Amino acid sequence: MRGIRTMRLGTALAPLRTGNEDQAGLARVTGPCRSGGTVGREGILIALSVVIPAYNEGSAIEAGVLEVVRAWLQARPFPTELIVADDGSTDDTVPLAMHTADVVLELPHGGKAAALCAGVRAAHGEVVLLSDMDLATPIEDGSLLLEATRAGADVVIGSRGLTRPGAPPQRYVLSLGQMFLSRVLLGLPFSDTQCGFKAWQRDALLTVLDQLVVYAPDRPDAPEGAGVTSGFDVECLLVARRLGMDIHEVPVSWKHMASRRVRPAREAWRGTRDLFRIVAARQAGLYPPARTDSSAWLRRLDVNRDRKATAAETWVAPK
């Protein structure tokens, strides 16, 4: 059995410490990042964490999806970890994932966004690669995103452009509609906000998660069942942009993976509703002030620029 452990969680994890960290709480390791990885729970230096949310994905795991991810990770020239964040599955997702993943989080059902947040907070890699279980974007394209993080990007969006090979018309319209509305209402200039394939500097993503409003961890109306939670991606990118983070789009390959569990009409309603909630939160001043200087939030050891580790700025949203 590959998995180190399962963790039954009622709330999101905070990273654990091993006692081997330096004064900044970090340890250096050569990897896909600028400052090195941190010490994981087993005392191993981790450079890259792959976080995959799961809800009733037993059949996909049996088909070998996680083995594909594991094989790609084993070919990396730096330490990695694979985290599966289970969103209260009712099938055999958890025991099956334990055969391949390094960490399996057993969470109460709170939706894909909540599972992603818990997985990120449990991660120890300096770079966190987010992927969907269906691998609609092949995990091998992760190398393209990691090149951008190595070059200095804080956030790297896997972009499908304007094409969606094999996608039914309703999914295509839903995706383009979300992109159009996010541009018009929020000024986000990206060609693809909804692709589930993204890479983040971990400290950047943790800073963003702390500033979410609509998708805050204690939101009372978490969606039931499987879903794409496109509003989560939009809110994360909005906060990252307002904080002045360096955001890149990198073209990736993609193929439509049919799923009976995702209902386009329901997702269109959720996405539009959450988009207007994000607009309302921005109008109410609940997000950090827009800025172009990213130095205020940085908290990393930067080898290339010889930065000192500093405490992340704590933003206080106006009431």
N, C-alpha and C positions, 0 to 999 in steps of 0.2 A: 504494500500500500504506500503510495507516494506521499499523500497529504500528511503534513506534520500534525495537524490537529483541526478539529472543528471548534468554533466558538459560537455559543448561543448568546446573541446580543439583544438587548432591549434598546440600546442607544449606540450611536456611532463610536468607534474606537478612537482613542488618542494613541499615538505611537508610543510603544514601550521603550524603555532605555535599559541597556545592559550593564552600565557602570564602566564601560570601556571608552566612552566618548571623551573628546577633548573639551575645553572650556566652553566652546560654542555648541556642544552637543552633537558635533558632526565628526566623521572620520573620512579621510580622503581615499578615493579609489579611482583608477582610470576607467572611464566609461563613456556613455553617450552624452555627458553633461559637462558643464563648465566647472563644477566645484567638487565632484566626487559623490559617492553614495554615503549612506548612513549604516550604522550597525543594526542588523536585523535581530530578531528574537533569539536566534541561535548563535549569535556572535559573529555572523558572516557579514562582510561588507557588501551591500547591495547597490548596484548602479542603476538597474532598470527593474521596474515593477510593471507587469501586465495585469490589469484589473478587468475582469469580465463579469458583468451582472448576469444572473440566471434566474429564470422563473419557469419551472416545469420543463427543464431542458434535458431530461434523462435520455430521450431518444437521440438527441444531437450528440451527447457525450458518448453514448454507446456506439455511435457511428464514427467516433474517433476524432472529433473536433479538437478536444483538448490535447490529444497526442500530437496533432499538427503544430499547435502552439508550443508545446513542450519541446518538440524537435527543433523548432526555430530558435527558441531561447537557448537550448544547449549548444547551438552553433555560434552564439555570441562570444566574443573574446573578453567578457567581463561578467561578474556575478549578477544573476537575475533572480526574480521570483515570480511565480504565477499565483494570483489571488482570484478565487471565485467567490463573489458575493451573492449568496443565495437569498432571494427575496421571498422567503416563506413558501417555497415549493411544496406541493402536495404529492409529488411523485418521488422517484429515487435519485433526484439530482444530487443531493448531498453525498450519499455513500459512493456514488459513481465518480463524482468529482474528486473524492479523497484519494483515488487511485493515481491521479495525475497532478493535481494542484499542490502547491506548497502550503497554501492556507485556504481553508474553506470557511467562510463566515455564514453561520446560520442566523438569519435575521427574521424578525416578524415582518409580515407582508406590509410594505409601505410604498411600493412602487419602484420603478427602475432608478429614478433619481436618488432616492434614499439608499438603495443598494450601492450605487456608484459612490456616493459620499462616504459610506461606511468602508468600502473597499479602499478608497484613496487614503482615508485616515489610518487604515491598518498597514498601508504600504510603507516600505523603507527605501525604495529606490529614489535616487535624486531626480530621475525622470520617470513619469508615470504614463504608460501607454494604455489608453482606453479602447476596448474593442467589444463588439457584440459577439454573442456566442455563435451566430450563424456564419461568421467569417465572410459576409457579403463582400467586404474588402479583405483580400487575403492577408494573413499576418505577415507575409514576406514584405509587403509594402511598408511595414513598420520601419524598415531600414531607411526609407526615403524620409520619413518624419524625424528619425533620430539624427540624420545628417543635419537637418535644420536646427535641432536643439543643440547639437555640437557647435554649430556656427553662431549660436547666441540667442535663438528664438526662445521666448518664454512659453508661447503657445503655438502649436502647429496643428492646423486643421487639415484633415484628409478631405480633399475636395473632389467631388464627382463632376464638377462643372455643371452644365445644363443638360447632360444626358443621363438617362436612367435605363440602361439596357435591360429589356425584358420586363420592366415594371408595368403594371396595369395603368391605364389612363388616370384612374382616380388617385393612385399613389403619386404619379407624376405631377398632377395638378396640385395636390396637397403640398408637395415639396416646394414647387415653384411659388405657390401662394404664400407659404411661410417666409420664403426668402424675400419676396416682394414687400410683404407687410413689415418685416424686420428692417428693411431698408427705409421705407417711407416713414414708419412710426418711430424708429429708434436710431436711424442713421447708420446702421451697421453695413459696411461696404463689402461684405463677404459674399462670394458666389454660392457657398454651401455651408449653412450653419447646422444642418441636421445630421450630417454624417456622423455615425457613432465612433468613428476611427479618429482619435485625436491624441496628441502627445503634449504633455505639460511638464515644465519644471515643477517638481512637487511642491516647493515652497510657494510658487506662484499660485498653484491650484488651491492649496490650503488657505492662502490669503483670500482668494476669490470666494471659496465656500463660506468663509466667515462673514461675507458681506451680502449673501443672498437674502432676498426678502420673500419672493413668491415661493421659492423652493428651499426656504429655511428648514432645518431638520425638524422643527416642532410644528410644521404646518398641519392644520387639523383635517385637511381634506385630501389625504393621500389617495391616489387613484387605485382602483382594484383591478386585478388581472394584469395581463401583459399589455405593454404599451410602449410608444416611442418617446414620450415625454420631450417633445421638441422644444417646449418652453424652457426646459432646464438648460439646454445648450445655448439658447439665445440669451438667457439671463447671465450665464457664466461669461459669455463673450462680451456682453455689455459691460459688466463689472471690470473685466480684464482691460477693456479698451479705456474705460474711465480712469483706471489706475495707471495708464500709460505703459502697459505691458507691450512687448514686442510680439506681434501676432503675424504668423505666416500662413499662407495657404499653399499646400503641396498637392498636385494632381495625383490621384490614386485610381486604381482600377476598381470596378464594382460590378456586381451582378445581382439581380433581384432574386431574393430567396422567399419563396411563397410561404405564407403563414396564415392559418385560419384564426389565430388568436388575436391578431392585430386587425381592428376594424377601422377602415379609413374614415368613415363618417364620424365615429366617436373621437378619433385622433384629431380630425380637423376641428371639431368643437373644442376639445381640450387645448389644442395648440393656439387657437384664436383667442379663447378665453384667457389663457395664461399670458399671451402677448399683451392684451389690453391691461391685465393686472400689472405687468412689468412697466408699461407706459404710465399707469397711475402711480406706481411706486416711485418712478423717476420724477414725475411731476410733484410729488409730495416731498422730494428731497431725501428719500430714504437710502440712496446710493452714495458712494463716495463722490466728492467733487471731481469733475473731469480735469485731468492734468496730462501733461506730456512728459514730465520728469518722473522716471520710474524708480529713482533712488530711494524714495520714501518707504517703499514696501519691501525692498530687497533684504533677504536674510540668508545669505549663502557664502561659502568660501569660494571665491572666484580665482582660479589658478591663472587664467589668461590675463586678467586685468589686475591681479594682485590685490583684490578687495579684501577687507577685513569683514568677518561675520558681524552683522549688526542685528539688533532686534527688529522684528517686523513692526511697522507702524500699525497701531490700533486705531481704526477709524470708528468714530462715533457718529451714527446717522442722526440727523436732526429729527426731533420728535414731531 
